[in-house]
Amino acid sequence: MAISELLKNKLALLPDKPGCYIMKDKKGRILYVGKAKVLKNRVRSYFHGVHDNKTTRLVSKIYDFEFIVTGSEKEALLLEINLIKKNHPPFNIMFMDDKSYPYIVMTREKYFSVRMTRQVKNKKDEYFGPYPSAQSCFDIVKLINRLFPVRKCKTLPKTPCLYYHMHQCLGPCFQEIDLEENERYRKQIRKFLQGDAKEIIDKVKADMEKASLNLEFEKAQEYYEILQSIDHVMEKQTIDFKDQKVRDVFGFYADKGYISLQGFFIRNGKLLERTLAIQELYEDEMDAFISFIVQYYQDNMVPSEILVPQGVPVYLLEDLLQTHVRIPIRGNKKALVDMVQKNAKEAHDQKFELALRREQELEQANQRLSDLFHKDIHMVEIFDNSHIQGAFNVSALVVYEDGKPDKSQYRHYKLDTYRSDVDSMKEVLYRRYFRLLSEDKEFPDLLLVDGGRQQIEAAKEIKEALDLPLTIAGLVKDDKHTTRALMDESFQEMALDKKEPLFFLLTRMQDEVHRYVITYHRKLRGQAMTRSALDTIEGVGPKRKKELLKHFKSMKQIRQASVEQLEEVLPKAVAKSVYEAFHSVNDS
């Protein structure tokens, strides 16, 4: 491909040093962030030689690039991760967008607590995990809090709660407790979370037998249920190693422009398997693999040992993560790495066909949309309205970039009074695009309105009033309310084949904007339904409402209170207003 003068001049300035490079499109959006041992060689390779289709697609979008020189390869990698995390480039492998893993945290406080978390933040606390599912994590925390009378509250109250009266808490909130006993519980819980449940099982069995001998059958049944719960949570994982090391094992498989990455998490001999990602590949597979591992440990606990396959730059990972990284040559550890690699390949083979088909269909749909309007269509905006007989009148906007939803740009709008759907759309379009104009922000390549000629005319009215650089199209429905065609600004219909990818893409867009506006509409209705009579009384704000509920315990008791009783909490005038408000309601 031909290289612009701008790119030629910038390529000539590249140094023979390590660093990061940032690829941008015509609109200045960051497409890709990469690192290099030698910036000159790595960046030039994008614009010379033959690439696969995916890399060619990336290069075709590059209009400009920037580079940052670093002191070492390690600094380049860390900078790359931070830039990816900050900018979310569409062509980079992103682990941070995946859902976080559940852990169990035992706090380091004097009166400690045990709870589930998805964020490994406080290094002083003890973390156990990650666990294969939130449910298994929740079950274990629930069992621990049932077995041990440790603190349950995040913040200590001033009076004992129900857990104390149920003998499930020692009550550090209001009395001094035996700290040695408390620390003994901490050690027992630690052993349990590390997989050693023998001591607890023996104790529960002894308590069950004692209760049975004393003819306390309900208590014996409770101990039996606890034993079943212990068996349930302990059998979720398979014992694999005899040692008690905390280790992670990573592997990958790359083919056909995609990379499949997988990790096994071993905690104290227990093996937790988790397929991590299958992504498009635009860089060297080893660079992608290293970047992926480092991203993972941005938000997760670093183990005492990490196992990786042959060829991985161990020195770099050890320097960055400050832990032992091994490439096993033989034995169980080598077999485990081989298993991860095999699983990565199998996951790749299973998912590749489906992923490739979806990607191809998306490319076809985007290309068809561009062909219909004789321009490149990358960003599409679509609006929808919702109301009930004029009440809770709202609108919503969703944005698609190259056929994929960009949720960071979603917006919802609350409209004060009901008007026709066309007038509502005019108001929202004006608010949206007047703001883009005033903030000098990017406009979409295509605005889709959910309707035919009438809606297009309304959108054109706003376009002309604000002199907007917009291309407008309408989604024309059939008698079954199914999209049958696109209509351009000249009111010419462009038929859609219900078997073509573009039809399915437009259907997904309609479904998404409808889901988003309905969710917002329901939220407003829910807020209105949960408002109490107190919210309508002058002089009663959030603080006084809270004081009333704290003093009288319920709305029923507030309704039944006399003016004198209300004056114990409220000023005399406000107490009278509250009394009259409730009693006028009752009288009617």
C-alpha positions as CSV (number, residue, x, y, z in Angstrom):
1,M,0.0,0.0,0.0
2,A,1.1,3.6,-0.6
3,I,2.4,5.5,2.4
4,S,1.5,9.1,2.9
5,E,4.2,11.8,3.2
6,L,3.3,12.3,6.8
7,L,4.0,8.7,7.6
8,K,7.2,8.6,5.6
9,N,8.6,11.6,7.4
10,K,7.7,10.2,10.8
11,L,9.1,6.7,10.0
12,A,12.4,8.4,9.2
13,L,12.5,9.9,12.7
14,L,12.1,6.6,14.6
15,P,15.0,5.8,17.0
16,D,16.9,2.5,17.6
17,K,15.6,2.4,21.2
18,P,12.9,0.6,23.1
19,G,9.5,2.3,23.6
20,C,5.8,2.4,22.8
21,Y,4.0,3.4,19.6
22,I,0.5,4.7,19.3
23,M,-1.4,4.2,16.0
24,K,-4.2,6.7,15.2
25,D,-6.9,7.1,12.5
26,K,-7.9,10.2,10.6
27,K,-10.0,11.5,13.5
28,G,-7.2,11.1,15.9
29,R,-8.7,8.1,17.7
30,I,-6.2,5.6,19.1
31,L,-6.4,2.3,17.1
32,Y,-3.6,0.3,18.6
33,V,-0.8,0.6,21.2
34,G,2.3,-1.5,21.0
35,K,5.7,-1.9,22.5
36,A,9.1,-2.6,20.9
37,K,12.7,-3.4,21.8
38,V,13.7,-1.3,18.7
39,L,11.0,1.2,17.7
40,K,12.5,1.8,14.2
41,N,12.3,-1.9,13.2
42,R,8.9,-2.7,14.7
43,V,6.9,0.3,13.5
44,R,8.4,0.2,10.0
45,S,7.4,-3.5,9.7
46,Y,3.7,-2.4,9.6
47,F,4.2,-0.4,6.4
48,H,6.5,-2.9,4.5
49,G,6.1,-6.5,3.5
50,V,3.1,-8.7,3.3
51,H,0.5,-9.1,6.2
52,D,-2.5,-11.2,6.8
53,N,-6.0,-9.7,6.3
54,K,-6.4,-8.6,9.8
55,T,-3.2,-6.6,10.1
56,T,-3.8,-5.2,6.6
57,R,-7.2,-3.9,7.9
58,L,-5.4,-2.2,10.9
59,V,-2.7,-0.7,8.7
60,S,-5.3,0.7,6.2
61,K,-6.9,2.7,9.0
62,I,-3.6,4.2,10.3
63,Y,-3.3,7.9,9.4
64,D,-0.7,9.0,12.0
65,F,1.3,7.5,14.9
66,E,3.2,8.7,17.9
67,F,6.0,7.1,19.8
68,I,7.4,7.3,23.4
69,V,11.0,6.3,24.1
70,T,11.6,4.3,27.3
71,G,14.7,3.3,29.1
72,S,14.1,-0.5,28.9
73,E,11.9,-3.2,27.5
74,K,10.3,-3.5,31.0
75,E,9.4,0.2,31.0
76,A,7.9,-0.1,27.5
77,L,5.7,-3.0,28.6
78,L,4.4,-1.2,31.7
79,L,3.7,1.9,29.6
80,E,1.9,-0.2,27.0
81,I,-0.4,-1.8,29.7
82,N,-1.2,1.6,31.2
83,L,-2.0,3.1,27.7
84,I,-4.2,0.2,26.9
85,K,-6.0,0.5,30.2
86,K,-6.5,4.2,29.8
87,N,-7.6,4.3,26.1
88,H,-9.1,0.9,25.3
89,P,-7.8,0.7,21.7
90,P,-10.1,-1.5,19.5
91,F,-7.2,-3.5,18.0
92,N,-5.5,-4.4,21.3
93,I,-6.1,-7.5,23.4
94,M,-8.0,-6.3,26.4
95,F,-8.2,-8.4,29.5
96,M,-9.5,-5.5,31.7
97,D,-12.9,-5.6,29.9
98,D,-13.5,-9.2,31.1
99,K,-15.4,-9.7,34.3
100,S,-13.3,-9.8,37.4
101,Y,-12.7,-13.0,39.4
102,P,-14.2,-13.7,42.8
103,Y,-11.9,-14.0,45.8
104,I,-12.4,-14.6,49.5
105,V,-10.8,-12.0,51.7
106,M,-9.9,-12.4,55.4
107,T,-9.2,-8.9,56.7
108,R,-6.1,-8.2,58.9
109,E,-8.1,-6.1,61.4
110,K,-8.0,-7.1,65.1
111,Y,-11.6,-8.1,64.9
112,F,-11.4,-9.7,61.4
113,S,-14.2,-10.6,59.0
114,V,-14.4,-13.0,56.0
115,R,-16.3,-11.9,52.8
116,M,-16.3,-12.2,49.1
117,T,-14.7,-9.6,46.9
118,R,-13.7,-9.1,43.2
119,Q,-11.0,-6.5,43.9
120,V,-7.6,-7.4,45.3
121,K,-6.7,-4.0,46.9
122,N,-5.4,-4.1,50.4
123,K,-2.1,-6.0,50.5
124,K,-2.4,-6.3,54.3
125,D,-5.5,-8.5,54.0
126,E,-5.3,-12.2,53.1
127,Y,-6.9,-13.3,49.8
128,F,-7.9,-16.8,48.7
129,G,-8.8,-17.6,45.1
130,P,-9.7,-16.9,42.4
131,Y,-12.7,-19.2,42.5
132,P,-14.4,-20.7,39.4
133,S,-17.7,-19.0,40.1
134,A,-19.3,-16.4,42.4
135,Q,-21.7,-19.0,43.7
136,S,-19.0,-21.4,44.9
137,C,-17.2,-18.4,46.5
138,F,-20.5,-17.3,48.2
139,D,-21.2,-20.8,49.5
140,I,-17.8,-21.0,51.2
141,V,-18.1,-17.6,52.8
142,K,-21.6,-18.5,54.0
143,L,-20.3,-21.7,55.5
144,I,-17.4,-20.0,57.3
145,N,-19.7,-17.4,58.8
146,R,-22.0,-20.2,60.0
147,L,-19.2,-22.2,61.5
148,F,-17.2,-19.5,63.2
149,P,-18.5,-16.7,65.4
150,V,-16.4,-14.0,63.8
151,R,-17.4,-10.4,63.0
152,K,-20.0,-10.1,60.2
153,C,-20.4,-6.3,59.9
154,K,-18.2,-4.2,57.6
155,T,-18.3,-1.4,60.1
156,L,-18.8,-2.1,63.8
157,P,-22.2,-0.9,65.2
158,K,-22.6,0.4,68.8
159,T,-25.0,-2.3,69.9
160,P,-25.1,-6.1,69.4
161,C,-26.9,-7.4,66.3
162,L,-28.9,-10.6,65.6
163,Y,-25.7,-12.6,64.9
164,Y,-24.5,-12.1,68.5
165,H,-27.8,-13.3,69.9
166,M,-27.7,-16.3,67.5
167,H,-24.2,-17.1,68.9
168,Q,-22.6,-16.5,65.4
169,C,-20.5,-13.5,66.5
170,L,-18.5,-12.8,69.7
171,G,-19.8,-9.2,69.8
172,P,-16.6,-7.0,69.5
173,C,-18.9,-4.1,68.8
174,F,-19.9,-3.7,72.5
175,Q,-17.6,-5.8,74.6
176,E,-14.0,-6.9,75.0
177,I,-13.5,-10.4,73.5
178,D,-10.8,-13.0,74.0
179,L,-8.2,-12.1,71.3
180,E,-6.5,-15.4,71.6
181,E,-9.7,-17.2,70.8
182,N,-10.3,-14.8,67.9
183,E,-6.8,-15.5,66.5
184,R,-7.5,-19.3,66.9
185,Y,-10.5,-18.9,64.7
186,R,-8.4,-17.0,62.1
187,K,-5.9,-19.9,61.9
188,Q,-8.7,-22.5,61.6
189,I,-10.3,-20.5,58.8
190,R,-7.0,-20.1,57.0
191,K,-6.4,-23.8,57.1
192,F,-9.9,-24.5,55.9
193,L,-9.5,-22.0,52.9
194,Q,-6.2,-23.7,52.1
195,G,-8.0,-27.0,51.7
196,D,-7.5,-28.6,55.2
197,A,-10.9,-29.3,56.6
198,K,-10.1,-32.3,58.7
199,E,-10.0,-30.5,62.0
200,I,-13.4,-28.8,61.4
201,I,-15.0,-32.0,60.1
202,D,-13.9,-33.9,63.2
203,K,-15.3,-31.2,65.5
204,V,-18.6,-31.0,63.7
205,K,-19.0,-34.8,63.7
206,A,-18.2,-34.9,67.5
207,D,-20.8,-32.1,68.1
208,M,-23.4,-34.0,66.0
209,E,-22.8,-37.3,67.9
210,K,-23.0,-35.4,71.3
211,A,-26.3,-33.8,70.3
212,S,-27.7,-37.1,69.1
213,L,-26.8,-38.8,72.4
214,N,-28.5,-36.0,74.3
215,L,-31.6,-36.5,72.1
216,E,-31.2,-33.0,70.6
217,F,-32.2,-34.2,67.2
218,E,-32.8,-30.7,65.6
219,K,-29.3,-29.6,66.6
220,A,-27.9,-33.0,65.3
221,Q,-29.7,-32.4,62.0
222,E,-28.1,-28.9,61.8
223,Y,-24.6,-30.3,62.3
224,Y,-25.4,-33.0,59.6
225,E,-26.3,-30.2,57.2
226,I,-23.1,-28.4,58.0
227,L,-21.1,-31.6,57.1
228,Q,-22.9,-31.8,53.8
229,S,-22.1,-28.2,53.1
230,I,-18.4,-28.8,53.8
231,D,-18.4,-31.8,51.5
232,H,-20.1,-29.7,48.8
233,V,-17.7,-26.9,48.8
234,M,-14.6,-29.1,49.2
235,E,-15.4,-31.4,46.3
236,K,-15.7,-28.5,43.8
237,Q,-12.0,-28.8,43.0
238,T,-9.7,-31.6,42.1
239,I,-6.5,-32.4,44.1
240,D,-3.6,-32.3,41.7
241,F,-0.4,-31.4,43.6
242,K,0.8,-32.6,47.0
243,D,2.6,-29.4,47.8
244,Q,0.7,-26.4,49.1
245,K,2.0,-23.8,46.7
246,V,-0.1,-21.1,45.2
247,R,0.7,-21.1,41.4
248,D,-0.8,-20.1,38.1
249,V,-0.3,-21.8,34.8
250,F,-0.7,-20.0,31.4
251,G,-0.7,-21.2,27.9
252,F,-1.8,-20.0,24.4
253,Y,-2.4,-21.1,20.9
254,A,-2.4,-18.8,17.8
255,D,-3.7,-19.5,14.3
256,K,-5.6,-17.8,11.5
257,G,-5.2,-14.4,13.0
258,Y,-6.6,-15.3,16.4
259,I,-5.0,-16.2,19.7
260,S,-6.6,-18.3,22.4
261,L,-5.3,-17.7,25.9
262,Q,-5.9,-19.9,28.9
263,G,-5.0,-20.1,32.5
264,F,-5.2,-22.7,35.3
265,F,-5.2,-21.5,38.9
266,I,-3.8,-23.8,41.5
267,R,-4.4,-23.0,45.1
268,N,-2.9,-25.3,47.7
269,G,-3.1,-28.4,45.6
270,K,-6.6,-27.5,44.2
271,L,-6.9,-27.0,40.5
272,L,-9.3,-24.4,39.2
273,E,-9.7,-24.3,35.4
274,R,-10.7,-21.2,33.5
275,T,-10.6,-20.3,29.8
276,L,-9.6,-16.7,29.7
277,A,-10.0,-15.3,26.2
278,I,-10.0,-15.8,22.4
279,Q,-9.1,-12.6,20.6
280,E,-8.1,-11.2,17.2
281,L,-4.3,-11.0,16.9
282,Y,-2.6,-7.9,15.4
283,E,0.9,-8.3,16.9
284,D,3.5,-10.9,17.6
285,E,1.9,-13.8,19.5
286,M,4.5,-13.8,22.3
287,D,4.1,-10.0,22.8
288,A,0.3,-10.5,23.0
289,F,0.7,-13.4,25.5
290,I,3.1,-11.4,27.8
291,S,0.8,-8.3,27.6
292,F,-2.1,-10.5,28.5
293,I,-0.5,-12.0,31.6
294,V,0.7,-8.6,32.9
295,Q,-2.8,-7.1,32.3
296,Y,-4.3,-10.0,34.3
297,Y,-2.1,-9.3,37.3
298,Q,-3.1,-5.6,37.3
299,D,-6.2,-6.6,39.2
300,N,-5.5,-10.1,40.5
301,M,-3.3,-11.7,43.2
302,V,0.2,-12.6,42.1
303,P,1.0,-16.2,43.1
304,S,4.3,-17.5,44.5
305,E,4.9,-19.3,41.2
306,I,3.9,-19.0,37.6
307,L,4.4,-21.7,35.0
308,V,4.6,-20.8,31.3
309,P,5.5,-22.7,28.1
310,Q,8.8,-22.7,26.2
311,G,10.0,-19.5,24.6
312,V,8.5,-17.0,27.1
313,P,10.9,-14.3,28.3
314,V,10.9,-15.4,31.9
315,Y,13.3,-12.6,33.0
316,L,10.9,-9.9,31.9
317,L,7.9,-11.4,33.8
318,E,9.9,-12.0,36.9
319,D,11.2,-8.4,36.9
320,L,7.7,-7.0,36.4
321,L,5.7,-9.3,38.7
322,Q,8.4,-9.9,41.4
323,T,7.6,-13.6,41.6
324,H,9.1,-16.9,40.4
325,V,8.3,-17.7,36.8
326,R,9.3,-21.2,35.5
327,I,9.4,-23.1,32.2
328,P,9.1,-26.7,33.4
329,I,11.1,-29.3,31.4
330,R,9.8,-32.5,32.8
331,G,7.4,-34.0,35.4
332,N,4.0,-33.0,36.7
333,K,4.6,-29.3,36.1
334,K,5.5,-29.9,32.4
335,A,2.4,-32.1,32.0
336,L,0.3,-29.3,33.5
337,V,1.7,-26.7,31.1
338,D,1.1,-29.1,28.2
339,M,-2.5,-29.6,29.4
340,V,-3.0,-25.8,29.4
341,Q,-1.6,-25.5,25.9
342,K,-3.8,-28.4,24.7
343,N,-6.9,-26.8,26.3
344,A,-6.0,-23.5,24.6
345,K,-5.8,-25.2,21.2
346,E,-9.1,-27.1,21.7
347,A,-10.8,-23.9,22.8
348,H,-9.4,-22.1,19.8
349,D,-10.6,-24.9,17.4
350,Q,-14.1,-25.0,19.0
351,K,-14.6,-21.2,19.0
352,F,-12.7,-20.1,15.9
353,E,-15.3,-21.1,13.4
354,L,-18.1,-19.3,15.2
355,A,-15.9,-16.2,16.0
356,L,-14.7,-16.0,12.4
357,R,-18.2,-16.4,11.0
358,R,-19.4,-13.6,13.2
359,E,-16.5,-11.3,12.3
360,Q,-17.0,-11.9,8.6
361,E,-20.7,-11.2,8.9
362,L,-20.0,-8.0,10.7
363,E,-17.5,-6.9,8.1
364,Q,-20.1,-7.7,5.3
365,A,-22.8,-5.7,7.2
366,N,-20.5,-2.7,7.7
367,Q,-19.4,-2.8,4.1
368,R,-23.0,-3.1,2.8
369,L,-24.0,-0.1,4.9
370,S,-21.1,2.0,3.5
371,D,-22.0,0.9,-0.1
372,L,-25.6,2.0,0.4
373,F,-24.7,5.5,1.4
374,H,-21.6,5.8,-0.8
375,K,-19.3,6.8,2.2
376,D,-17.4,5.0,5.0
377,I,-19.8,4.3,7.8
378,H,-18.0,3.6,11.1
379,M,-20.1,5.3,13.8
380,V,-23.9,4.9,13.9
381,E,-26.3,6.5,16.4
382,I,-29.9,5.4,16.9
383,F,-32.6,6.8,19.2
384,D,-35.8,5.4,20.8
385,N,-38.6,6.8,22.9
386,S,-40.7,5.4,25.7
387,H,-43.7,6.5,27.8
388,I,-46.9,5.3,29.4
389,Q,-49.9,7.4,28.4
390,G,-47.7,10.4,28.4
391,A,-46.1,9.8,31.8
392,F,-42.4,9.1,32.3
393,N,-41.5,10.3,28.9
394,V,-37.9,9.4,28.1
395,S,-35.5,8.8,25.2
396,A,-32.3,6.9,24.8
397,L,-29.3,6.9,22.4
398,V,-27.0,4.0,21.6
399,V,-23.8,4.2,19.6
400,Y,-22.3,1.5,17.4
401,E,-18.7,1.6,16.2
402,D,-17.9,-0.6,13.2
403,G,-21.0,-2.7,14.1
404,K,-20.1,-3.1,17.8
405,P,-21.9,-1.3,20.6
406,D,-19.9,1.4,22.3
407,K,-21.5,1.6,25.7
408,S,-19.3,4.4,26.9
409,Q,-21.2,6.7,24.5
410,Y,-24.8,5.6,25.5
411,R,-27.0,8.4,26.7
412,H,-30.5,8.6,28.1
413,Y,-32.8,11.7,28.2
414,K,-35.6,12.7,30.5
415,L,-38.4,14.8,28.9
416,D,-40.5,17.1,31.1
417,T,-43.9,16.8,29.5
418,Y,-45.4,14.4,27.0
419,R,-45.6,15.4,23.3
420,S,-45.8,13.3,20.2
421,D,-43.0,10.8,19.4
422,V,-41.9,13.1,16.5
423,D,-41.7,16.1,18.8
424,S,-39.9,14.1,21.4
425,M,-37.4,13.0,18.8
426,K,-36.9,16.6,17.7
427,E,-36.1,17.7,21.2
428,V,-33.7,14.9,21.9
429,L,-31.9,15.3,18.6
430,Y,-31.6,19.0,19.2
431,R,-30.2,18.5,22.7
432,R,-27.7,15.8,21.5
433,Y,-26.3,17.6,18.5
434,F,-26.3,21.1,19.9
435,R,-24.1,19.8,22.6
436,L,-21.8,18.0,20.1
437,L,-21.5,21.3,18.2
438,S,-20.8,23.4,21.3
439,E,-18.2,20.9,22.6
440,D,-16.7,20.5,19.1
441,K,-17.1,16.7,19.3
442,E,-17.2,14.1,16.6
443,F,-20.5,13.5,14.7
444,P,-21.7,10.1,13.7
445,D,-21.3,8.9,10.1
446,L,-25.0,7.9,10.2
447,L,-28.1,8.8,12.2
448,L,-30.8,6.1,12.2
449,V,-34.3,7.1,13.1
450,D,-36.9,4.4,14.0
451,G,-39.5,5.2,11.3
452,G,-40.1,6.3,7.8
453,R,-40.8,9.7,6.1
454,Q,-42.3,11.5,9.0
455,Q,-39.3,10.8,11.3
456,I,-36.8,11.6,8.6
457,E,-38.4,14.9,8.0
458,A,-38.2,15.7,11.7
459,A,-34.5,14.8,11.8
460,K,-33.8,16.8,8.7
461,E,-35.5,19.8,10.4
462,I,-33.0,19.7,13.2
463,K,-30.1,19.0,10.8
464,E,-31.0,22.2,8.8
465,A,-31.6,24.3,11.9
466,L,-28.2,23.5,13.3
467,D,-26.4,23.1,9.9
468,L,-25.2,19.6,10.9
469,P,-22.8,17.3,8.9
470,L,-25.3,14.4,9.2
471,T,-26.4,11.5,7.0
472,I,-29.9,10.5,8.0
473,A,-31.7,7.2,7.3
474,G,-35.0,5.7,8.6
475,L,-35.9,2.1,9.5
476,V,-39.1,1.3,7.6
477,K,-41.4,-1.3,9.2
478,D,-43.8,-3.7,7.7
479,D,-47.3,-4.4,9.0
480,K,-45.8,-6.8,11.6
481,H,-43.6,-4.1,12.9
482,T,-40.5,-5.7,11.5
483,T,-37.9,-3.7,9.6
484,R,-38.2,-4.3,5.9
485,A,-36.1,-1.4,4.4
486,L,-33.9,1.6,4.9
487,M,-35.1,5.0,3.7
488,D,-32.6,7.7,2.8
489,E,-33.1,11.5,3.1
490,S,-34.6,11.7,-0.4
491,F,-37.3,9.2,0.9
492,Q,-36.0,6.5,-1.4
493,E,-36.4,3.0,0.0
494,M,-33.5,0.5,0.0
495,A,-34.8,-3.0,0.4
496,L,-33.2,-5.3,3.0
497,D,-32.9,-9.1,2.5
498,K,-33.8,-10.7,5.8
499,K,-31.0,-13.2,5.2
500,E,-28.2,-10.7,4.8
501,P,-25.9,-9.7,7.6
502,L,-26.9,-6.0,7.5
503,F,-30.5,-6.9,8.4
504,F,-29.4,-8.8,11.5
505,L,-27.0,-5.9,12.5
506,L,-29.8,-3.4,12.2
507,T,-32.1,-5.7,14.2
508,R,-29.5,-5.9,17.0
509,M,-29.2,-2.1,17.0
510,Q,-33.0,-1.7,17.3
511,D,-33.2,-4.3,20.1
512,E,-30.3,-2.7,22.0
513,V,-31.7,0.8,21.9
514,H,-35.2,-0.5,22.9
515,R,-33.6,-2.5,25.8
516,Y,-31.7,0.6,26.9
517,V,-34.7,3.0,26.8
518,I,-37.0,0.5,28.5
519,T,-34.5,-0.1,31.3
520,Y,-34.3,3.6,32.0
521,H,-38.1,4.0,31.8
522,R,-38.6,1.2,34.3
523,K,-36.0,2.7,36.6
524,L,-37.9,6.0,36.7
525,R,-41.2,4.3,37.3
526,G,-39.6,2.2,40.1
527,Q,-38.2,5.4,41.8
528,A,-41.7,7.0,41.6
529,M,-43.4,3.9,43.1
530,T,-40.9,3.7,46.0
531,R,-41.4,7.4,47.0
532,S,-43.1,7.6,50.3
533,A,-45.7,10.1,51.4
534,L,-43.0,11.9,53.4
535,D,-41.3,12.9,50.1
536,T,-44.3,15.2,49.3
537,I,-44.4,17.1,52.6
538,E,-42.8,20.5,52.8
539,G,-40.0,20.7,55.4
540,V,-39.2,17.0,55.3
541,G,-35.9,16.3,53.5
542,P,-33.8,13.2,53.4
543,K,-32.2,13.9,56.8
544,R,-35.5,14.4,58.6
545,K,-37.1,11.4,56.8
546,K,-34.2,9.3,58.0
547,E,-34.6,10.5,61.6
548,L,-38.3,9.8,61.5
549,L,-37.9,6.3,60.3
550,K,-35.1,5.7,62.8
551,H,-37.3,7.0,65.7
552,F,-40.6,5.4,64.8
553,K,-39.2,2.2,63.0
554,S,-41.9,2.1,60.3
555,M,-44.3,4.3,58.2
556,K,-47.2,2.8,60.0
557,Q,-46.0,4.1,63.4
558,I,-45.4,7.5,61.8
559,R,-49.0,7.6,60.6
560,Q,-50.3,6.7,64.0
561,A,-48.1,9.2,65.9
562,S,-49.6,12.3,67.5
563,V,-48.3,15.8,66.9
564,E,-46.6,15.7,70.3
565,Q,-44.9,12.5,69.5
566,L,-43.8,13.9,66.1
567,E,-42.4,16.9,67.9
568,E,-39.8,14.7,69.6
569,V,-38.1,14.5,66.2
570,L,-39.4,17.5,64.2
571,P,-39.9,21.2,64.7
572,K,-43.5,22.0,65.8
573,A,-44.6,23.4,62.4
574,V,-43.2,20.5,60.4
575,A,-44.6,18.0,62.9
576,K,-48.1,19.5,62.4
577,S,-47.6,19.4,58.6
578,V,-46.7,15.7,58.8
579,Y,-49.7,14.9,61.0
580,E,-52.1,16.8,58.8
581,A,-50.7,15.2,55.6
582,F,-51.3,11.7,56.9
583,H,-54.6,12.3,58.5
584,S,-56.0,14.1,55.5
585,V,-55.1,11.1,53.4
586,N,-56.8,8.8,55.9
587,D,-59.9,10.9,56.0
588,S,-60.3,10.8,52.3
